Amino acid sequence: MQFKEIWAITNIETIAFKSSIRELKRLRTLYGGRRWMKRKAVARVRLFDDTIHEAEVHWYEAHSIGKKDVKIKRLLD
């Protein structure tokens, strides 16, 4: 699901790290970095139709790289 903006990220959890990430090779090839984590959280998002929703979002993150490949897994409201 595509979105315009994301803010108010809460309840951040690490759900996978290091070799337990299936896309580790792709992440290292595209962005570099060594210590990748897959994370999830609840956030407020604005969709392309300008509606605002609470959603569960997932992304990959590495030190000095930041958040990459942020995606909405499901809308909570």
C-alpha positions in Angstrom: 0.0 0.0 0.0 1.4 3.4 -1.0 1.4 6.5 1.2 2.4 10.2 1.1 3.6 10.8 4.7 4.3 9.0 7.9 4.6 10.4 11.4 4.0 9.7 15.1 5.8 6.3 15.1 5.3 4.4 18.3 5.7 0.9 19.7 8.9 0.2 17.7 10.0 -3.5 17.8 12.8 -5.4 16.2 11.4 -8.5 14.5 14.5 -9.8 12.7 18.2 -9.0 12.6 21.4 -10.2 11.0 21.2 -13.5 9.1 17.5 -14.0 10.0 16.5 -11.3 7.4 15.6 -13.0 4.1 16.6 -9.9 2.0 19.9 -9.3 3.6 22.0 -9.7 0.4 19.7 -7.3 -1.5 19.9 -4.7 1.3 23.7 -4.9 1.5 24.0 -4.7 -2.3 21.7 -1.6 -2.7 22.5 0.4 0.5 25.7 -1.1 2.1 25.8 -1.4 5.8 26.5 -4.4 8.0 24.0 -4.6 11.0 20.6 -4.7 9.4 17.4 -5.0 11.4 13.8 -5.5 10.3 11.5 -3.4 12.5 7.8 -2.8 12.9 5.8 -0.1 14.6 2.4 1.7 14.7 2.3 5.0 12.9 -0.1 7.6 11.5 0.0 7.6 7.7 -1.5 9.8 5.0 -2.6 7.9 2.0 -2.7 9.2 -1.5 -6.5 9.9 -1.2 -5.6 12.3 1.7 -7.1 10.1 4.4 -5.2 9.6 7.7 -5.0 6.2 9.3 -3.3 4.3 12.1 -1.2 1.5 10.4 1.3 -1.2 11.2 4.4 -0.3 9.3 7.5 -2.4 8.6 11.0 -1.3 7.4 14.6 -2.2 7.3 17.2 -0.2 9.3 20.9 -0.1 9.7 23.3 2.1 11.7 24.3 5.2 9.6 22.0 4.1 6.8 18.6 4.9 8.3 15.1 3.5 7.4 14.7 1.9 4.0 11.8 0.2 2.2 9.1 1.4 4.6 5.8 -0.3 3.8 2.3 -0.5 5.3 1.4 -4.1 6.4 -2.1 -3.3 7.5 -4.4 -0.5 8.5 -5.5 -0.6 12.2 -8.6 1.6 12.0 
